[in-house]
Amino acid sequence: MAFADSGGTKIYYERHGSGPAIMLVHGSGGHHAAWWHQVANLSRDFTVVTVDLRGFGNSDSSMPEFDGQDFPGDLIAVLDQEDLTDVMVVGQSIGAVAALRAGLSRPDRIGMAVLAHSLGGLSDPELTPLVDADRAEAVKLPVIDRLLSRKFQQEQPEKTFLFQQMGTFNVATMQDLRNLNTNGPTIAEIEASPLQVAFLAGEKDAVIGVRTVERAHEMVGGSFLKVVPNAPHSMYWETPALFNAALTVLRNELTARKAAAA
């Protein structure tokens, strides 16, 4: 158990394994324990850091309001305390917003931001309407159907129940997060940064369409794209082997690029 100080706020995190570093950042219904499939697998070859954003899990949740603009600082506080560099920060859903902004502000610590099932709050006049249209369709579905496939829910009721229970440990909710996407980075800002950006998409994601993610990849020069067939929004939970394999490929690519540039 460890805590980092993020501007006076206690941020809980865990560090497992050894090797090139991967930080996993949860979405609105998660916390550090949601990554049980990933920690057990990836820590065999990598240093894996899990973190609770403020308002989630074991981190400080005493503040009267939660501002998503504070999340990038929470990640940086952990990386500074652990003195990690060349980190691949993987943000799931809203966690991708924190991952991208943290990477742009501290490329000395973060080598790649993986935007899983999200565009990371990217601000662009073409992409924003596409994201809004995807969300307008998503809200027509029950929340659980946006996140997990019906097939998984029917065949894995125990894991579906545990998935739903994860969010009960959090104080902050999606409705509480003020300013999450305010003043998001532009494509020009991303392309001007040394930060590598990768988009990780599920073919069956009901929250953000794969075509929207593919278009973002086309527009962000030098970005990576990995689309996992038949995977839903919560790929890390429903198809963890595929999710872990994708992260391994991306982490190895980052390591290889750094070695080639040395």
C-alpha positions as CSV (number, residue, x, y, z in Angstrom):
1,M,0.0,0.0,0.0
2,A,1.4,3.4,-1.0
3,F,0.2,7.0,-1.3
4,A,1.5,9.9,-3.3
5,D,0.8,13.6,-2.5
6,S,-0.9,15.4,-5.4
7,G,-1.2,19.0,-4.3
8,G,-2.3,18.0,-0.8
9,T,-4.5,15.1,-1.9
10,K,-3.5,11.5,-1.0
11,I,-3.5,9.3,-4.1
12,Y,-3.4,5.5,-3.6
13,Y,-1.3,3.3,-5.9
14,E,0.3,-0.1,-6.2
15,R,3.5,-1.2,-8.0
16,H,4.0,-4.8,-9.2
17,G,6.6,-6.7,-11.1
18,S,9.7,-5.3,-12.9
19,G,10.8,-4.2,-16.3
20,P,9.5,-1.5,-18.7
21,A,6.7,0.4,-16.9
22,I,3.0,0.4,-17.6
23,M,0.6,2.6,-15.6
24,L,-3.1,1.5,-15.7
25,V,-5.7,4.3,-15.2
26,H,-9.3,3.2,-14.5
27,G,-12.6,4.5,-15.9
28,S,-15.6,6.0,-14.1
29,G,-16.7,2.7,-12.6
30,G,-13.3,1.3,-11.6
31,H,-10.3,1.6,-9.3
32,H,-7.0,-0.1,-8.9
33,A,-8.5,-3.6,-8.2
34,A,-10.4,-3.6,-11.5
35,W,-7.1,-4.5,-13.2
36,W,-6.7,-7.9,-11.6
37,H,-6.6,-9.6,-15.0
38,Q,-3.8,-7.2,-16.1
39,V,-1.6,-7.2,-13.0
40,A,-1.5,-10.9,-12.8
41,N,-0.5,-11.3,-16.4
42,L,1.6,-8.2,-17.3
43,S,3.7,-8.0,-14.1
44,R,5.6,-11.1,-15.3
45,D,7.4,-9.0,-17.8
46,F,6.7,-5.4,-16.9
47,T,6.5,-3.0,-14.0
48,V,2.8,-2.4,-13.6
49,V,1.5,0.6,-11.6
50,T,-2.2,0.8,-10.8
51,V,-3.7,4.0,-9.3
52,D,-6.9,5.3,-7.8
53,L,-7.8,8.8,-9.1
54,R,-9.1,11.2,-6.4
55,G,-12.6,10.3,-5.5
56,F,-12.1,6.6,-6.4
57,G,-11.0,3.5,-4.5
58,N,-8.6,4.2,-1.6
59,S,-7.6,7.7,-2.7
60,D,-8.8,10.8,-0.9
61,S,-12.5,11.3,-1.5
62,S,-13.2,14.0,1.1
63,M,-13.4,17.0,-1.3
64,P,-16.9,18.5,-1.8
65,E,-16.5,18.5,-5.6
66,F,-14.5,16.5,-8.1
67,D,-12.8,18.2,-11.0
68,G,-11.4,16.0,-13.8
69,Q,-8.8,18.6,-14.5
70,D,-7.0,17.4,-11.4
71,F,-6.6,13.8,-12.6
72,P,-3.4,14.3,-14.7
73,G,-1.7,15.7,-11.6
74,D,-2.6,12.6,-9.7
75,L,-0.8,10.4,-12.2
76,I,2.2,12.6,-12.3
77,A,2.5,12.6,-8.5
78,V,2.7,8.8,-8.5
79,L,5.3,8.7,-11.3
80,D,7.4,11.4,-9.6
81,Q,7.3,9.5,-6.3
82,E,8.3,6.2,-8.0
83,D,10.8,8.1,-10.2
84,L,9.6,6.2,-13.3
85,T,10.4,7.3,-16.9
86,D,9.5,6.0,-20.4
87,V,6.2,4.9,-18.9
88,M,3.3,3.7,-21.1
89,V,0.2,5.1,-19.4
90,V,-3.0,3.3,-20.4
91,G,-6.2,5.2,-19.8
92,Q,-9.5,3.3,-19.9
93,S,-12.5,5.5,-21.0
94,I,-12.3,8.6,-18.8
95,G,-8.9,7.5,-17.6
96,A,-7.7,8.2,-21.1
97,V,-8.3,12.0,-20.6
98,A,-5.9,12.0,-17.6
99,A,-3.4,9.8,-19.5
100,L,-3.2,12.0,-22.5
101,R,-3.0,15.3,-20.6
102,A,-0.4,13.9,-18.2
103,G,1.7,12.7,-21.1
104,L,1.6,16.0,-22.9
105,S,2.6,17.8,-19.7
106,R,5.4,15.4,-18.7
107,P,6.9,13.6,-21.7
108,D,10.1,13.2,-19.5
109,R,8.1,10.7,-17.5
110,I,5.6,9.3,-20.1
111,G,6.6,7.9,-23.4
112,M,3.2,6.7,-24.7
113,A,-0.4,7.4,-23.8
114,V,-2.7,4.6,-24.8
115,L,-6.3,5.8,-25.2
116,A,-8.5,2.8,-24.6
117,H,-12.1,3.2,-25.8
118,S,-11.7,7.0,-25.8
119,L,-10.2,9.9,-27.7
120,G,-8.8,11.2,-24.5
121,G,-10.7,14.5,-24.6
122,L,-9.1,15.4,-27.9
123,S,-10.6,18.7,-29.2
124,D,-11.2,18.8,-32.9
125,P,-14.1,20.3,-34.9
126,E,-14.5,17.1,-37.0
127,L,-14.0,14.5,-34.2
128,T,-16.1,16.1,-31.5
129,P,-19.4,15.7,-33.4
130,L,-18.6,12.1,-34.1
131,V,-18.0,11.4,-30.4
132,D,-21.2,13.2,-29.5
133,A,-23.2,11.1,-32.0
134,D,-21.7,7.9,-30.6
135,R,-22.7,8.9,-27.1
136,A,-26.2,9.9,-28.2
137,E,-26.7,6.3,-29.4
138,A,-25.0,4.8,-26.3
139,V,-27.3,6.5,-23.8
140,K,-30.3,4.7,-25.4
141,L,-28.9,1.5,-23.8
142,P,-28.9,0.3,-20.2
143,V,-25.6,1.2,-18.6
144,I,-24.4,-2.4,-18.3
145,D,-25.2,-3.0,-22.0
146,R,-22.9,-0.1,-23.0
147,L,-20.0,-1.7,-21.1
148,L,-20.3,-5.5,-21.5
149,S,-21.8,-7.6,-24.3
150,R,-25.2,-9.4,-23.7
151,K,-23.5,-12.7,-24.4
152,F,-20.9,-12.1,-21.6
153,Q,-23.6,-11.1,-19.2
154,Q,-25.6,-14.2,-19.9
155,E,-22.6,-16.6,-19.8
156,Q,-20.6,-15.0,-17.0
157,P,-23.2,-13.7,-14.4
158,E,-20.6,-13.9,-11.6
159,K,-18.1,-11.8,-13.3
160,T,-20.8,-9.4,-14.4
161,F,-22.0,-9.0,-10.8
162,L,-18.4,-8.4,-9.7
163,F,-18.0,-5.8,-12.4
164,Q,-21.0,-3.9,-11.2
165,Q,-19.8,-4.1,-7.6
166,M,-16.5,-2.4,-8.4
167,G,-18.2,1.0,-8.7
168,T,-19.7,0.8,-5.2
169,F,-16.3,1.5,-3.7
170,N,-16.1,5.0,-5.4
171,V,-17.4,8.3,-4.1
172,A,-17.0,10.2,-7.4
173,T,-19.4,9.4,-10.2
174,M,-19.4,10.4,-13.9
175,Q,-22.0,13.0,-13.1
176,D,-19.7,14.6,-10.5
177,L,-16.7,15.1,-12.8
178,R,-16.7,18.8,-13.7
179,N,-14.6,20.1,-16.6
180,L,-13.4,16.6,-17.6
181,N,-13.1,17.5,-21.3
182,T,-12.7,21.3,-21.0
183,N,-9.9,22.8,-23.1
184,G,-8.9,19.4,-24.4
185,P,-5.6,19.1,-26.4
186,T,-5.7,19.7,-30.2
187,I,-4.2,17.5,-32.8
188,A,-1.5,20.1,-33.4
189,E,-0.5,20.0,-29.7
190,I,-0.2,16.3,-29.8
191,E,1.8,16.2,-33.0
192,A,4.2,18.9,-31.6
193,S,4.9,16.7,-28.5
194,P,7.4,13.9,-28.3
195,L,4.7,11.8,-26.7
196,Q,3.6,8.7,-28.6
197,V,-0.2,8.2,-28.8
198,A,-2.0,4.9,-29.4
199,F,-5.7,4.3,-29.9
200,L,-7.0,1.0,-28.6
201,A,-10.5,0.2,-29.7
202,G,-13.0,-2.6,-29.4
203,E,-14.9,-3.5,-32.6
204,K,-18.2,-3.9,-30.6
205,D,-17.7,-0.8,-28.3
206,A,-21.2,0.6,-27.7
207,V,-19.8,3.9,-26.2
208,I,-17.4,5.1,-28.9
209,G,-17.6,3.7,-32.4
210,V,-14.6,2.0,-34.0
211,R,-15.0,4.3,-37.1
212,T,-14.7,7.3,-34.9
213,V,-11.5,6.0,-33.4
214,E,-10.1,5.0,-36.8
215,R,-10.8,8.6,-38.0
216,A,-8.9,10.0,-35.0
217,H,-6.0,7.8,-35.8
218,E,-5.9,8.9,-39.4
219,M,-5.9,12.5,-38.3
220,V,-3.2,12.3,-35.6
221,G,0.0,11.9,-37.4
222,G,2.4,9.2,-36.1
223,S,-0.3,7.6,-33.8
224,F,-0.8,3.9,-33.4
225,L,-4.1,2.0,-33.8
226,K,-5.1,-1.4,-32.4
227,V,-8.7,-2.6,-33.1
228,V,-9.7,-5.8,-31.2
229,P,-12.4,-7.8,-33.0
230,N,-15.7,-8.4,-31.2
231,A,-14.4,-6.6,-28.0
232,P,-16.8,-4.3,-26.0
233,H,-16.1,-1.1,-24.2
234,S,-14.8,-2.9,-21.1
235,M,-12.4,-5.1,-23.1
236,Y,-10.0,-5.3,-20.2
237,W,-12.7,-7.2,-18.2
238,E,-14.5,-9.2,-20.8
239,T,-11.7,-10.2,-23.1
240,P,-8.6,-9.6,-20.9
241,A,-6.3,-11.9,-22.9
242,L,-6.8,-9.8,-26.0
243,F,-6.5,-6.6,-24.1
244,N,-3.2,-7.8,-22.4
245,A,-1.8,-8.9,-25.7
246,A,-2.5,-5.5,-27.3
247,L,-0.8,-3.7,-24.4
248,T,2.2,-6.0,-24.6
249,V,2.6,-5.2,-28.3
250,L,2.4,-1.5,-27.7
251,R,4.8,-1.6,-24.7
252,N,7.3,-3.5,-26.8
253,E,7.0,-1.1,-29.7
254,L,7.6,1.8,-27.3
255,T,10.7,0.1,-25.9
256,A,12.0,-0.7,-29.4
257,R,11.6,2.9,-30.5
258,K,13.4,4.2,-27.5
259,A,16.2,1.8,-28.1
260,A,16.5,2.8,-31.7
261,A,16.6,6.4,-30.9
262,A,19.3,6.0,-28.2
